[in-house]
Amino acid sequence: MSRCSQQSLKDRFLDKVHPEPMSGCWLWGAAADEKGYGRINVNGRISLSHRVSYSLFCGAVADNDCVLHKCDNPSCVNPEHLWLGDRKDNADDMHAKDRHIYGERHVHHKLKECDAVQIKDSNETLAVLADRFGVSISLVSAIRNGRRWKHLSERSDA
């Protein structure tokens, strides 16, 4: 990309930014997706605004890199609030900030949390519990072994 077009992109980018003095976030004031992440057209391709911000102010972003938010605000494009990581870093950050979707929050949940607690605490056979709750034996086993509804195990260990 030539210096002239790079400056043009930076100017166009900054025209869409609205600094928020209390948090220090630079809020994206243009198109966004359903999760609140900004979108900008770069060379005929729609790009995530926080990735573009990182590349403009910090350095190159490879296709397989993740640009993560320290502030946890999807509309923030302040390069000081962004950091570069991989998919594992992104997953770890999501879990550390309790943004992962689990239990009843998951779109495909089949049980209520109280049902999963009953399964975890029960001494009944897997087959009996699976039949009672209308789920598979493998799901009952996974709940008992902490592979599903993991947060129940994490809470009981605390």
matplotlib code that plots the C-alpha trace (Angstrom):
import matplotlib.pyplot as plt

x = [0.0, 1.5, 2.1, -0.5, -3.3, -2.2, -2.6, -6.0, -7.1, -5.8, -7.7, -10.9, -10.5, -10.0, -13.1, -15.1, -13.6, -15.1, -12.9, -14.6, -12.7, -13.9, -12.8, -10.1, -11.9, -12.0, -15.6, -16.2, -18.9, -19.7, -20.9, -20.8, -21.8, -24.5, -21.9, -20.8, -17.5, -16.9, -16.5, -14.6, -14.0, -10.3, -9.4, -12.8, -12.9, -14.9, -12.5, -13.0, -12.2, -10.1, -7.9, -7.4, -6.6, -4.0, -2.4, -2.5, -1.0, 0.9, 2.0, 1.0, -1.7, -1.5, -4.7, -4.5, -3.7, -6.4, -6.6, -8.0, -9.4, -8.0, -11.1, -13.5, -15.4, -16.1, -16.6, -13.2, -10.5, -7.9, -4.6, -3.6, -6.5, -5.6, -3.2, -2.2, -2.6, -3.6, -6.9, -5.8, -5.1, -8.5, -10.2, -8.2, -9.1, -12.8, -12.8, -10.9, -13.5, -16.4, -17.6, -17.8, -21.2, -22.1, -25.1, -28.4, -26.7, -25.8, -28.3, -28.4, -28.8, -31.1, -31.1, -31.7, -28.8, -30.9, -31.2, -27.5, -26.8, -29.3, -27.5, -24.0, -25.1, -27.2, -26.2, -28.6, -27.4, -26.6, -29.5, -32.1, -31.0, -30.8, -34.4, -35.7, -34.2, -34.7, -31.0, -28.4, -26.4, -23.2, -24.4, -25.2, -21.7, -20.1, -21.9, -20.8, -17.2, -17.1, -16.7, -20.1, -21.5, -17.9, -18.8, -20.7, -17.4, -15.5, -18.1, -18.1, -14.3, -14.3]
y = [0.0, 3.4, 6.1, 8.3, 5.7, 4.7, 8.3, 8.5, 5.3, 6.8, 10.0, 8.2, 5.9, 8.7, 10.5, 7.6, 7.6, 9.3, 9.3, 8.6, 10.5, 8.5, 5.1, 6.2, 4.1, 5.3, 4.4, 3.4, 5.7, 3.9, 0.5, -2.3, -6.0, -7.5, -7.9, -4.3, -4.7, -1.9, -2.5, -0.4, -0.9, -1.2, -1.7, -3.0, -5.5, -5.2, -5.3, -5.2, -1.7, -2.8, -4.9, -1.9, 0.3, -2.1, -2.3, 1.5, 2.4, -0.7, -2.9, -5.7, -8.2, -11.6, -13.3, -15.9, -13.3, -12.1, -8.5, -8.5, -5.8, -5.0, -2.9, -5.6, -3.1, -4.4, -0.9, 0.4, 1.0, 2.7, 1.0, 1.4, -0.9, -3.5, -6.4, -9.1, -12.7, -16.1, -18.0, -19.6, -16.2, -15.1, -18.1, -17.7, -14.0, -14.8, -17.3, -15.0, -12.3, -14.8, -14.0, -17.6, -19.1, -22.0, -23.7, -22.0, -19.1, -21.5, -21.4, -25.2, -26.0, -28.9, -28.6, -26.0, -25.4, -27.0, -30.1, -30.3, -29.9, -32.8, -35.0, -34.1, -34.8, -37.9, -41.5, -42.9, -44.7, -42.7, -44.4, -43.5, -39.9, -39.7, -41.0, -38.7, -35.5, -36.5, -36.3, -38.8, -41.0, -39.5, -36.0, -37.3, -38.8, -35.6, -33.6, -36.0, -36.0, -32.2, -32.1, -30.4, -27.7, -27.2, -24.1, -26.3, -28.1, -24.8, -23.3, -26.4, -26.3, -22.7]
z = [0.0, -0.9, 1.7, 0.1, 0.2, 3.8, 4.9, 3.2, 5.1, 8.4, 7.8, 6.8, 9.8, 12.3, 10.9, 12.3, 15.8, 18.8, 21.9, 25.2, 27.9, 30.9, 29.7, 27.2, 24.5, 21.0, 20.0, 16.4, 15.0, 11.7, 10.5, 13.0, 13.1, 15.4, 18.2, 18.1, 16.3, 13.8, 10.1, 7.5, 3.8, 3.0, -0.6, -1.5, 1.4, 4.6, 7.6, 11.4, 12.6, 15.6, 13.3, 11.0, 14.0, 15.2, 11.7, 11.3, 14.7, 15.9, 13.0, 10.7, 11.6, 10.0, 8.8, 11.6, 14.3, 16.7, 17.9, 21.4, 23.6, 27.0, 27.7, 26.5, 24.5, 20.9, 19.5, 20.9, 18.4, 20.6, 19.8, 23.4, 24.3, 21.8, 21.8, 19.4, 20.2, 18.7, 18.9, 22.2, 23.7, 22.5, 24.1, 27.4, 27.5, 26.9, 29.7, 32.1, 31.5, 31.8, 28.3, 27.2, 26.5, 28.7, 30.3, 29.8, 28.0, 25.1, 22.2, 22.1, 25.8, 26.6, 30.3, 32.9, 35.4, 38.2, 36.1, 35.5, 39.2, 39.9, 37.3, 38.8, 42.3, 41.7, 42.4, 39.9, 36.7, 33.6, 31.7, 34.4, 34.4, 30.6, 30.4, 33.1, 31.6, 27.9, 27.0, 25.9, 28.2, 26.9, 27.9, 31.4, 31.6, 30.3, 33.0, 35.7, 34.5, 34.2, 30.4, 30.0, 32.3, 33.5, 35.4, 37.9, 38.8, 38.9, 41.4, 43.6, 43.9, 45.0]

ax = plt.figure().add_subplot(projection="3d")
ax.plot(x, y, z, "-o")
ax.set_aspect("equal")
plt.show()
